Amino acid sequence: MTDTVPAPTAAEKEGTPARRKKKTQARQAQAPKGAPSPARKVNPVLERLFELYPKMFGARFLPLKLGVFEDLLALHPDEFKREDLKIALGLHARSTRYLEAVASGKQRHDLNAVPVDPVAPEHVHHAILEVFRRRQARSAEDLRPQLRARLMEAIEASGLSREDYMLVVRSNDETANAVLDEAFAELGARNAKREALRRAFEASGRSVAEFAEMYGMDPAEVKRTLAAARARPETSDPV
């Protein structure tokens, strides 16, 4: 006589260790950095997205490709309701961890975590500003110098001229615009120094090591500065 084992009930499946572990990981993935494991209820659609696409909705967040909402509806027509999915993706996109991923300048990825497109400069810029606002609200320290440094990196990475960059990111936020102006001013001064060093080096006829010794500089720093100066087009503006 063969023993038969009844199929597990839905409640039993829900209570399996593997299932519980996945739910815990999903909650931790959606929690703010540094926060304790939350007891609050996590959006069930986000939990399901974590189970289906852990590389995109798991421990590490990556910028999502544009049109991912439609992709998910097409791939899982019976899994998600349109409005529920819209709410869940909105929560995900507004989370600080997701904004940090966008602010980092990483590429947009598809659901399989394959990079597909760059993030537009204005999206990087506004994500940087929003992350700064949230951090500043929790800190007594003035974080403007850090914000200015992040904006300088974003401006350089964009490859846009000052005029084009301002065209796509300028807003009615006077504080943000003031910091942006500071970033452009500091970047312009830094680039002018780089260009002056490049010209002095090329006119000197010396090697990097000799030039660095002559001016009391670190050879490695001279190399980095020359590389940065040469990477800029000759016709580019000061920033």
HUBELSUL-V827139 format. One record per residue. N is the residue number from 0. RES is the residue in one small letter. D_FIRST is the distance of its C-alpha to the first C-alpha in Angstrom with 2 decimals. Layout:
N&RES&D_FIRST, N&RES&D_FIRST
//
This chain:
0&m&0.00, 1&t&3.77, 2&d&6.53, 3&t&9.44, 4&v&12.97, 5&p&15.72, 6&a&18.76, 7&p&21.63, 8&t&24.43, 9&a&27.92, 10&a&29.12, 11&e&26.51, 12&k&27.42, 13&e&31.03, 14&g&30.54, 15&t&29.04, 16&p&31.41, 17&a&32.17, 18&r&33.10, 19&r&35.25, 20&k&36.95, 21&k&37.89, 22&k&39.38, 23&t&41.35, 24&q&42.69, 25&a&43.71, 26&r&45.62, 27&q&47.33, 28&a&48.27, 29&q&50.03, 30&a&51.78, 31&p&55.40, 32&k&56.07, 33&g&56.33, 34&a&54.79, 35&p&52.14, 36&s&48.62, 37&p&49.25, 38&a&47.55, 39&r&48.81, 40&k&46.56, 41&v&46.52, 42&n&46.87, 43&p&43.34, 44&v&44.54, 45&l&45.81, 46&e&42.48, 47&r&40.82, 48&l&43.55, 49&f&42.94, 50&e&39.26, 51&l&40.21, 52&y&43.36, 53&p&43.45, 54&k&46.35, 55&m&48.54, 56&f&47.44, 57&g&46.18, 58&a&48.02, 59&r&50.86, 60&f&52.65, 61&l&54.39, 62&p&56.75, 63&l&54.94, 64&k&56.24, 65&l&58.20, 66&g&56.16, 67&v&52.85, 68&f&52.45, 69&e&52.46, 70&d&50.15, 71&l&47.51, 72&l&47.81, 73&a&47.50, 74&l&44.47, 75&h&42.61, 76&p&43.88, 77&d&40.96, 78&e&40.72, 79&f&44.22, 80&k&46.77, 81&r&50.22, 82&e&51.95, 83&d&49.22, 84&l&49.27, 85&k&53.07, 86&i&53.11, 87&a&50.60, 88&l&52.50, 89&g&55.72, 90&l&54.43, 91&h&53.35, 92&a&56.69, 93&r&58.70, 94&s&56.95, 95&t&59.19, 96&r&56.80, 97&y&56.76, 98&l&60.55, 99&e&60.90, 100&a&58.97, 101&v&61.33, 102&a&64.36, 103&s&63.44, 104&g&64.20, 105&k&60.83, 106&q&60.04, 107&r&57.96, 108&h&54.37, 109&d&51.84, 110&l&48.33, 111&n&47.22, 112&a&49.96, 113&v&52.16, 114&p&55.88, 115&v&57.52, 116&d&60.85, 117&p&63.31, 118&v&63.72, 119&a&67.07, 120&p&69.80, 121&e&70.25, 122&h&66.58, 123&v&66.78, 124&h&70.04, 125&h&68.87, 126&a&65.65, 127&i&67.86, 128&l&70.04, 129&e&67.18, 130&v&65.53, 131&f&69.00, 132&r&69.57, 133&r&66.31, 134&r&67.04, 135&q&70.65, 136&a&69.67, 137&r&67.78, 138&s&70.41, 139&a&73.92, 140&e&74.75, 141&d&76.53, 142&l&74.04, 143&r&76.47, 144&p&77.14, 145&q&73.43, 146&l&73.32, 147&r&76.42, 148&a&74.90, 149&r&71.70, 150&l&73.83, 151&m&75.90, 152&e&72.80, 153&a&71.61, 154&i&75.06, 155&e&75.25, 156&a&71.71, 157&s&72.49, 158&g&75.26, 159&l&77.23, 160&s&80.89, 161&r&81.93, 162&e&82.98, 163&d&79.71, 164&y&77.57, 165&m&79.58, 166&l&79.28, 167&v&75.48, 168&v&74.97, 169&r&78.04, 170&s&77.31, 171&n&79.20, 172&d&78.00, 173&e&81.25, 174&t&79.63, 175&a&77.21, 176&n&80.09, 177&a&82.24, 178&v&79.64, 179&l&79.20, 180&d&82.96, 181&e&82.89, 182&a&80.14, 183&f&82.20, 184&a&85.32, 185&e&83.62, 186&l&81.95, 187&g&85.28, 188&a&87.03, 189&r&84.34, 190&n&84.46, 191&a&88.25, 192&k&88.10, 193&r&85.62, 194&e&87.89, 195&a&90.95, 196&l&89.25, 197&r&88.20, 198&r&91.77, 199&a&93.23, 200&f&90.85, 201&e&91.59, 202&a&95.33, 203&s&95.22, 204&g&94.26, 205&r&92.38, 206&s&88.89, 207&v&86.33, 208&a&86.80, 209&e&90.59, 210&f&90.59, 211&a&88.30, 212&e&90.51, 213&m&93.65, 214&y&92.40, 215&g&90.51, 216&m&87.13, 217&d&83.65, 218&p&83.12, 219&a&79.48, 220&e&80.63, 221&v&83.32, 222&k&80.72, 223&r&78.49, 224&t&81.49, 225&l&82.75, 226&a&79.35, 227&a&79.10, 228&a&82.66, 229&r&82.15, 230&a&78.96, 231&r&81.01, 232&p&82.77, 233&e&86.54, 234&t&87.16, 235&s&84.76, 236&d&86.22, 237&p&86.42, 238&v&82.96
//
